[in-house]
Amino acid sequence: MKNVKLLLTLCCVAFGLASCSTLKKMPSTAQMQAINDSIVAEGFQLYYSERANWIATDLMFEKCDLANVGGSVTYQLDANTWAVVFFDRNNENCVLEYRTSTLGNEAYVIDSIRPISEEERILWIRNNTLINKAIGKYGDKMQFASKSFGSPNLDIIEINDHLIRMYFLQGTVKHDLIPFGNDYSIDFDDNLEPIAFRKYHNSLISIPTKEGGEEVRMTVHSHLKDNPFITPTDICNFLLYRPAGMNSFSVLSTAYNCMFTFSLDQQAIFVEKRK
């Protein structure tokens, strides 16, 4: 039986606010539960979006002539279904559509040509507008690893009817590691104007999932006082890159002097106060 190993990584995490020298007041139990439930829900939403993109992109490379592929959109058809649609070079027809359910392994691919829908056209125009505004205003504030490590991934999530959140996540082509950090989000209002920028981690934290030839079964990294909680980006990249035997990770919160642990099995965050 392999030994279970735990990897502890200390990292600097911030939202760009001034750091406090004293512990923050702990939210009430009910408030903490609400905050953590919201983080888990958004983390899974981000994961479903990015995973659908991964699979759909692989299928597009397999089934399509790249010379005839233009833009694409990823969106939620309903509470449990995600769709990824690739356009032709003229951005007039769909050349491949991938749909997947979050309730199981049900998914299907349509590679017959059809005109793009009006909803898809509007989403594509909207997303291009958001990307141009995000890069134009905040591009110089975002840093990512070299291409040999992996390119950043971009996801656009509708938080509610009046708030759109764009995420930039550090991807990797390296095996046996989870990339935490190099992650950002930009919020947009009803007028598609950027209203908030967040830098979740100060740097890239590449956490190996093997150590000395043995499997790492759990990881811990530390967040500074400016960002005391596990982040949706933490959850997303953990789910994307974790090995099969790793079902949880923890964040040491220096702000609240506690440990937050995300459990995949229970799809929840648990809080343990430190003495």
C-alpha positions in Angstrom: 0.0 0.0 0.0 1.4 3.4 -1.0 2.0 5.9 1.7 -0.3 8.9 1.7 1.6 12.1 1.4 0.5 15.7 2.0 2.2 18.5 0.3 2.3 21.9 2.0 2.9 25.0 -0.1 2.9 28.5 1.2 1.8 31.1 -1.2 0.8 34.7 -1.3 -2.8 35.4 -2.3 -4.4 38.8 -2.7 -7.2 40.8 -4.1 -5.0 43.8 -4.4 -6.2 45.3 -1.1 -4.0 46.4 1.8 -3.0 43.6 4.1 -4.2 43.7 7.7 -1.9 43.1 10.7 -4.6 41.6 12.9 -7.0 38.7 12.5 -10.2 39.5 10.8 -13.5 38.9 12.6 -14.8 35.5 11.8 -18.2 35.6 10.0 -21.1 33.9 11.8 -21.6 30.2 11.1 -24.6 30.9 8.9 -22.6 33.6 7.0 -19.6 31.4 6.6 -21.8 28.6 5.3 -23.4 30.9 2.7 -20.0 32.2 1.6 -18.5 28.8 1.2 -21.6 27.4 -0.6 -21.5 30.3 -3.1 -17.7 29.6 -3.7 -18.4 25.9 -4.3 -21.3 26.6 -6.7 -19.2 29.1 -8.7 -16.2 26.8 -8.7 -18.2 24.0 -10.2 -19.8 26.3 -12.8 -16.3 27.4 -13.8 -15.1 23.8 -14.0 -18.1 22.7 -16.1 -17.4 25.5 -18.5 -13.7 24.9 -18.8 -14.1 21.1 -19.0 -16.7 21.4 -21.8 -14.2 23.7 -23.7 -11.4 21.1 -23.2 -13.4 18.2 -24.6 -15.0 20.2 -27.4 -11.7 21.6 -28.6 -10.2 18.1 -28.8 -13.2 17.0 -30.8 -12.9 20.1 -33.1 -9.2 19.2 -33.8 -10.2 15.6 -34.5 -13.3 16.2 -36.7 -12.8 19.6 -38.4 -10.6 21.2 -41.0 -8.9 23.9 -39.0 -8.7 26.1 -42.1 -12.5 26.4 -41.9 -12.9 27.1 -38.2 -13.5 30.6 -36.9 -14.9 31.7 -33.6 -16.7 29.8 -30.9 -19.0 30.3 -27.9 -19.5 28.3 -24.7 -22.8 28.8 -22.8 -25.2 27.2 -20.5 -28.4 25.9 -22.2 -30.1 25.2 -18.8 -29.1 24.5 -15.2 -27.5 21.2 -16.1 -26.4 21.5 -19.8 -23.4 23.2 -21.3 -22.9 23.7 -25.0 -19.8 24.6 -27.1 -20.3 25.8 -30.7 -17.6 26.3 -33.3 -18.2 28.6 -36.2 -16.8 28.6 -39.7 -14.4 31.2 -40.9 -17.2 33.6 -41.9 -18.8 33.1 -38.5 -22.1 32.3 -40.2 -22.4 28.5 -39.8 -21.9 26.0 -37.0 -19.3 23.4 -38.0 -19.3 21.5 -34.7 -21.5 21.5 -31.6 -20.8 19.7 -28.3 -23.3 19.4 -25.5 -22.7 17.8 -22.1 -24.8 17.3 -18.9 -23.4 18.1 -15.5 -25.6 15.3 -14.0 -23.6 12.4 -15.5 -21.6 11.4 -18.5 -24.2 12.1 -21.1 -22.9 14.1 -24.0 -23.2 14.3 -27.8 -21.6 15.9 -30.8 -23.2 17.3 -33.9 -20.8 17.9 -36.8 -23.3 18.6 -39.5 -23.3 22.2 -40.9 -26.1 24.5 -39.8 -26.6 28.3 -39.6 -25.6 29.7 -36.2 -28.6 30.8 -34.1 -29.3 34.4 -33.3 -28.5 33.6 -29.6 -25.1 32.2 -30.6 -24.4 35.2 -32.8 -25.3 37.7 -30.0 -23.2 35.8 -27.5 -20.2 35.7 -29.8 -20.4 39.5 -30.4 -20.9 40.1 -26.6 -18.0 37.9 -25.7 -15.6 39.6 -28.2 -16.7 42.9 -26.7 -15.9 41.7 -23.2 -12.6 40.3 -24.2 -11.4 43.4 -25.9 -12.5 45.6 -23.0 -10.8 43.3 -20.5 -7.5 43.1 -22.3 -7.5 46.8 -23.1 -8.1 47.8 -19.5 -6.4 45.1 -17.5 -4.1 43.3 -19.9 -0.9 44.7 -18.4 -2.0 43.6 -14.9 -2.2 39.9 -15.8 0.8 37.6 -16.0 1.0 34.0 -17.0 3.6 31.2 -17.3 5.6 30.5 -20.5 4.0 28.6 -23.3 6.1 25.6 -22.5 4.3 25.4 -19.2 0.8 26.1 -20.6 -1.5 28.8 -22.0 -4.1 30.7 -20.0 -7.7 29.6 -20.3 -10.6 32.1 -20.5 -14.1 31.4 -19.3 -17.2 33.7 -19.2 -19.7 33.0 -16.5 -23.1 34.7 -16.0 -23.3 35.1 -12.2 -26.8 36.5 -12.4 -29.0 38.6 -14.7 -27.0 41.7 -14.0 -23.4 40.5 -13.6 -21.0 38.7 -16.0 -17.7 37.4 -14.7 -14.7 36.7 -17.0 -12.1 34.4 -15.6 -8.5 33.9 -16.7 -7.0 30.6 -15.5 -3.5 29.3 -15.8 -3.4 26.1 -17.8 -0.6 23.6 -18.1 0.6 20.9 -20.5 2.8 19.5 -17.7 1.8 16.2 -16.2 1.4 15.4 -12.5 0.8 18.8 -11.2 -2.0 21.2 -10.3 -1.5 24.9 -11.3 -2.9 27.2 -8.6 -2.4 30.9 -9.1 -2.0 33.2 -12.1 -5.7 33.6 -12.0 -7.9 36.7 -12.4 -11.5 37.7 -12.8 -13.2 40.8 -14.3 -16.8 41.7 -13.6 -19.0 43.4 -16.1 -22.3 45.3 -15.6 -25.5 45.3 -17.7 -23.8 47.8 -20.1 -20.9 45.4 -20.6 -18.6 47.8 -18.8 -15.8 46.4 -16.5 -16.5 47.3 -12.9 -14.1 45.1 -10.9 -10.8 43.4 -11.3 -9.5 40.6 -9.0 -6.1 39.1 -8.8 -6.6 35.9 -6.7 -3.0 34.8 -6.2 0.3 36.7 -6.3 2.1 34.1 -8.3 1.9 30.6 -9.8 1.9 27.7 -7.4 2.7 24.5 -9.2 1.8 21.7 -6.8 3.0 18.3 -7.8 0.7 15.3 -7.5 3.6 12.9 -7.1 6.4 13.2 -4.6 9.3 10.8 -4.6 7.4 8.4 -6.8 4.5 8.3 -4.4 1.0 9.8 -4.9 0.2 13.0 -3.1 -3.3 12.6 -1.7 -3.9 16.1 -0.3 -2.4 19.5 -0.7 -2.3 22.6 1.5 -1.5 26.2 0.4 -1.8 29.4 2.4 -3.8 32.5 1.6 -2.8 35.9 3.0 -5.2 38.1 4.9 -6.4 39.9 1.8 -8.2 36.8 0.5 -9.1 34.5 3.4 -11.3 32.0 1.5 -10.8 29.2 -1.0 -11.5 30.6 -4.4 -13.6 29.3 -7.3 -10.4 29.2 -9.3 -8.8 27.0 -6.7 -11.7 24.6 -7.0 -11.8 24.7 -10.8 -8.2 23.9 -11.4 -8.2 21.3 -8.6 -11.0 19.5 -10.4 -9.4 19.8 -13.8 -5.9 18.5 -12.9 -6.3 16.3 -9.8 -5.3 12.7 -9.9 -8.1 10.1 -9.4 -7.0 9.5 -5.8 -7.0 13.1 -4.6 -10.4 14.2 -3.4 -9.7 17.2 -1.3 -7.4 20.1 -0.8 -7.0 22.7 2.0 -6.2 26.4 2.3 -4.7 27.9 5.4 -6.4 31.2 6.1 -4.1 33.6 7.9 -6.9 36.1 8.1 -9.2 33.9 10.2 -6.5 31.5 11.6 -8.4 28.5 10.3 -8.2 25.8 7.7 -10.7 25.6 4.8 -10.9 22.2 3.2 -12.8 21.5 0.0 -14.2 17.9 -0.2 -15.1 16.6 -3.7 -17.0 13.7 -2.2 -19.3 16.1 -0.3 -19.0 19.0 -2.7 -18.6 21.3 0.2 -16.0 23.4 2.1 -15.4 22.7 5.8 -13.9 25.0 8.3 -11.5 24.0 11.1 -10.4 26.6 13.6 -6.7 26.5 14.6 -5.7 26.8 18.2 
